[in-house]
Amino acid sequence: MQQATAVALRARSRRHPGDAVFAAVAKLSGLFVLLLLGSLIVTLFVGGLPAFRRFGLGFLVSDDWDPVKQVFGALVPIYGTLLTSVLALVFAVPVSFGIALFLTELAPQWMRRPVGTAIELLAAIPSIIYGMWGFFVIVPIISQDVQPHIIDTLDGIPVLQDLFAGPPFGTGLLTAAMILALMVVPFIAATMRDVFETVPAVFKESAYGLGCTMWEVTRSIVLPYTRASVVGGIMLGLGRALGETMAVTFVIGNADRISTSLFGPGNTIASIVALEFPESPAGSLKLSSLMALGFILFMISFAVLAASRALLRPGLKASA
Amino acid sequence: MSGHAAASMAMPGPARNLAVSRALGRRRQRVSLLVKGLSVAATVIALLLLASILFTLLWRGGTGLSVAVFTEMTRAPGSNGGLLNAIVGSLIQTALGTLIGTPIGLMVGTYLAEYGRGSPVAGAVRFVADILLSAPSILIGLFIYELVVEPWGGFSAIAGSLALAVIVIPIVVRTTEDMLRLIPATLREAVMALGAPKWKMIVLVCYRAARQGIATGILLAIARVAGETAPLLFTSLGNLNWSVSLTKPMASLPLTIYQYAGSAFDDWVQLAWVGALLITIGVLAINISARLLLRVEK
């Protein structure tokens, strides 16, 4: 059948020259997308080349960022990017899991759609709105109500005291991670919900029939069945968190050093690029360093997103 | 067999001892109840945070809403300007970005669904489109900066629109391919059997059958780029004066919000909230109508 169609199509294409043109345009558009990503990678790399040449591999491990001395290193923003993104996942994964469970197992049928849509709308709100909301609503709460208590409570406890030390400005790595968590929750929750729904009802019914509780069904049937896709959804969230710019820029505190305290200020790759770009004239070493940072960010996101896709592909497509 | 039965009889297990069985059952129920409670709590927290964002926007933005916002330009701090140039700039760049990106995305989606099934090139295109879909938008800004802004004489609205177009493409690709794949093969075969060329089958029948889905994708793309800030920072730069020239820097709502929200002037911060309210209402309205559109079809 398939083959017969193919033969017929080939015969047709000779009779209809329009077909060849349309097919060529479609294929060229496809190749254009390949070219787009290829040139994005090359452009960022070439833009960052002067910085890579000047600093070599040391660029990756240097924590200097001194525009006056023209010395730039990537360690601080890389550290900030990874730390905030991973912390964001620590907050976001349990919450997303809870939401997905609620939407697939607990909520009455009439409630699922409106609640699911509301969660998805969180993903539609522009990044800059999260930034403003975080800066004007969350930061004051953290600096006045959360930080002083935590600092007082942990005072004198060896490791924890350093982890949460510092003046209570409200901005910093932890705040950024919290805002990021809220921003990636809709992506992770939607993916988890969609893959949980792919578990055949018979499996779950059998387990319920044996007397399993909801949690036992989830742990022993749903999670093992969807494990790869769940991890894929989490990686998708990580990929989103890594490159998030505007929201982080508002609340990260903008500091060019590594802070051992989670309340301390920092920078992510995306935020330092956004903040420093206006002061980086074309052709300067600083601009090249920003491009090099962009290239590094792209490589990290690419690896994470590719892994996410590989895990999600058999089960489900990543939702936009 | 009998040995197994004897062993289990000797052990005080749940099957033999009702007290153990009851305690175990209660524990299992308690754990499950705890998980249920935490799930509900997680959902409530997320919904409350969404409500908090919307309420803050309405409260802080709503109080500054006035006719002047829509009729006057951005002005120096203290002189009560409006957001007209930012609103117009956003509309122009979003429209232009969508107009450039949509046809390309549509053709790529068509290629993936109608021509490239199973081919390795199509697999690569699909992979790259998926990566672009989630790639950090700030990098797309840097890319267009290096490619367009630096060699072609500076920041411009057209560069901003190109950056937005790069974001539009993968969104339209994704929905177009998904929607075209939903069309049953029998429909295609019926059209072919009538002797129609393939391109006519695609344009006149497949696009028409999938038009609501494709329109949804385009709407979602518009909603996404309307709120994009990071890629515009390096491309259209922003402009505090009135300008509709495509070759000059152009204002846009997200950039104006970014600039004003971080300023030290109360009236600028107030205007930033108004802008934030406007853009959120716009983006959410487009999003919800896109969902309704798709639901009507099903």
Interface residues (C-beta under 8 A of the other chain):
Chain A: T5 A8 L9 R12 S13 R15 H16 G18 D19 V21 F22 A23 V25 A26 K27 L28 S29 G30 L31 F32 V33 L34 L36 L37 S39 L40 T43 L44 V46 G47 P94 V95 S96 F97 G98 I99 L101 F102 L103 E105 L106 A107 V115 T117 A118 I119 L121 L122 A124 I125 P126 S127 I128 I129 Y130 G131 M132 W133 F135 F136 V137 L182 V185 A189 T213 M214 W215 E216 T218 L236 G239 R240 L242 G243 E244 T245 M246 F250 A270 V273 A274 F277 A282 L290 M291 G294 L297 F298 S301 F302 L305 A306 S308 R309 K317 A318 A320
Chain B: R28 Q29 V31 S32 L34 V35 K36 L38 S39 V40 A41 A42 T43 I45 A46 L47 L49 L50 S52 I53 T56 L57 R60 I104 M107 V108 T110 Y111 L112 E114 Y115 G116 V121 A122 A124 V125 F127 V128 A129 D130 I131 L132 L133 S134 A135 P136 S137 I138 L139 I140 L142 F143 E146 L147 E150 V166 I169 P170 I171 V173 R174 T175 D178 E189 M192 P197 K198 W199 K200 I202 V203 L220 A223 R224 A226 G227 E228 T229 A230 L233 F234 P254 I257 Y258 A261 G262 A272 W273 A276 I279 T280 V283 L284 N287 I288 R291
